[in-house]
């Protein structure tokens, strides 16, 4: 059995974290954590029984810092099902944050757009998700919207802030696939048929775990490319990282403005 209390004790001893906001940072978006003040950086290697991140663009460290007098904890580096981890292991950060007293969580990712109206470089505020891994059967997956997985108040806040900043933000449904290979054009067509707008290989397990723990959840996708069959360009992880890094300044602006509004939600 995983001892989340032991993990939380280590993080608290190192950082004295006493906030209620966390963020999981997607591929190529790690510069956000670098902008926090009074940073304490804790390597995943130093946290008892914590998994190791093996994917490029995921640094493998927790960053505890402050922004406008708020204490924030950021996970730079997530874990994926395709790395060989179990569902329980890939959601360890969520359980750790909950053990530390986190109530508000932002889950971010870099993903492919399946909606031709959602261009690369834009942001998608997730208001629904589908588990398209077909781990259990071949039936069409259900779409999950609203609480406990997608906090309507946070969604409205993110859309409002994005528009205030003149960013290209949209609402949409995120589809989780197993990976590590990118989806085929036929798979993309099928997810479009079911109402999917963006696709990636993470995030949904974290949404599910956070929802079960009663956390307030906001999920944001940085759309780095058009999905297979929409774009004529061959997809690669390197392209995703480059595109996310190119858009990181807008991502940081959006997230920081959201952080400023979080105390008003409590």
N, C-alpha and C positions, 0 to 999 in steps of 0.2 A: 504494500500500500504506500502511495506517495505521501510523504510528510510535508505538507505545505507550510505547516507551522515552523518547521526547521528552516525552510527556505526564507520565509518572511523574517524570521529572527536574524538571519545573516544579513539580509538587505537592510533591515532597520539598524542593526549594529553599525553597518558601514556608512549609512546615509542619514539616519534619524528621520526617515521619510514619515511625514504626518499629514499628507494631502489626501484629496479624494478624487483626483483626476489622473488618468493614465492614457497613453496612446501607444498603439502598435504601429510601427513605421514600415511601410512597404518598400519594395525594391527600388533603390536609387533615390530615396527620399530622406535619407539619414541626416542631411544638413540641418533639418529642423532641430534635432537634439543639440547640435553644436551651438545653436543660438541661445540656449538657456543660460541663465546666470548661476553662479555658485554651484557648479556641476560636481557631482560625485559619480564616477564611472565604475561600474562593477562588471567584471567579465563574467559571462555565463559559466566559464570554467571554475570560478570561485564560489558558485552557489551549489550547495550540496544536492546531488542527484538531478541537476538541471540538464536538459538536453543541450546538444551542441548544434549550432547552425552551420550548415555545410555549403550554402548557396552563395554565389557571387552577388554582392549588393546587400548582404545581410551581415552586419559587423559582429554580432554575437556579444552584445553587452547591454546592460541596463544603464540608463542615464537618469539620475535624479538631479533636478535643478529647479530654479525659480523663474517665473515670468509674472511681472506686475504683482508681486507679493503672493502669488500662488505657487505652491509646490507641485511639480509635475514629475511623473515617472514615465519614462519612454523605453519601450523595447525596440532596440535596433537589431533586428534579426529575428525572423520567425522560423517555425518548423513546419514541414510539409508532410503530408501523408506519403508522398512518393519517395521520401528519404528513408522510409522504413519504420517510421515512428507510428505508434498506435494513436487512435483518436484521443485517448486520455493524455498521452505525452504531448501532442501538439497543442493542447489547450492548457498546459501547465502555467504559462504566463497569466492567463485569465484567472486561474485559481489563486496564484500568488498575489496578484493585484487585489483580488477580493479579500484575501487574508490580511493584506496591509491596510484595508479600510477604504479602498477605492470604490466610488459609487458611479462616477461618470467615466465612460471609456469611449475613445475614438479609435476605430479600427480602420486602417488605411491599406491600400494596395495599389499596385500598378497592374492594369489589366487591359485586355483588348476590347475595342468597341465592336459590337455586332449591330449597332444602330447607325445607319449612314448619316443621321442627323447629329450624331455625337462625334465630333471630329477629334482626332488625336491632338493632345494638348489641352483638352477640356477636362472638366471634372464631373463626375456623376455622383450625386448624393443618393445612396442606396435606400430605397423604400420597400424593397422586397428581395427575397433570395430563393434560389432553387438549388437543391443538391442533385447535380447531374452526373454523379459518379456511378450510378446504377450498381452500387455495392450489394444490394439485397435482391432486386428484381429489375425487370425491364420496363416497368410501368412508367408513364410520364410522371415526373416529380411534381409535388405540390409547390405552389408559390406561397411563401410566408410573408405577410405584411403586418405592419403595426406592432404594438406591444405584444410580447415582451422583447421582441428582437429588433425593432426599429422604432425608436422613440419619436413620436410625431412632433413634439415640441422642439427637439433638437434638429430634426429634419427641416422644419420651417425656419429655424434660426440659421442653419447653414445656407439655405437657399437665399434668404434675405441678405446675409452678409456677402455671399458671392456676388449677388447683383449689385450691392452697394460698392463693391470693389471693381465692378465692371469686368468680372471674370465670366468665362463661358461655363455655366453650371446647369446641369439638368438632373431630373429625377429618373431613376431607372431600376431595373431588376438585375441583380448579379447572379451569375451561374457558376457553381463550383464544379470543376472537373478534376480528375485524379492527376493528370500529368504523368511523367515529366515532359512527354512529347506534346507539341501544340496540336490543337484540334484540327480535324480535316474539314474541308468545305462542307461536306455532307453533315457533319456534326454541328457546324455553325448554323446551317439551314434549319436543322431540327430544333435547336435552342431558340432561334428566332421565331419559329412556328409556335413555340410554347410561351413566347413573350419575353425572352431574355434580351437584355440590352448590352451587357458586358460579361466577359468571361475571364476566369482566372483559376489558379490552382491552390487557393488558400481561402482564408477569411470566414467561410461558412462555419467550420468547426468552432472558431472563436466566437462568432455571433451566437451559436447555439449554447455554448458553455456560459457566456455572459448573461444570456437571457434566462437560463435556468437558475443563475445565482441572483437574479433580480437587479442587475445593473442597468443603468441608463445607457443606451448604445446608439452611437452615431457611426455610420460606415461611409467612407468616402473613397471612391476609385479615381485614380489619376489615369486617364485613358492615354496610353502611350502609342497605340497603333490600331489600325483596323484589323479585324480578325481574318483568318484564312478564308479565301474565296471572295472577300470584299476588296482586299488590297492585292495588287499584283506583285508586291515586294515579298521576298522570302522572310519569314519571321525568325528572330533569334533572340536569345536572352540578352545579348550584348546590346541589341537595338533597343530593347525595353529599358535597360539601365540608362543608356544615353538619353533617350527621350524623357524619362522621369527626371534625370538630373537637369536637363534643359528647362523643365517646367518647375523646378524646385522652389524658385523665388516666389512664384504665385501660390504654390502650395503652402509655403511658410506664412505668407500674408493671410491666407484664408484660415489656417489653423489657429494662428495667434489671435485673430479677431474673434474666433469662436471661443477660445480660452477666456477672453475678456468677459464674455457674456455668461459663462458657466455659473459664476456665483449667484447670478440673478435667478437661476433655475432651481437653486436649492431651497 
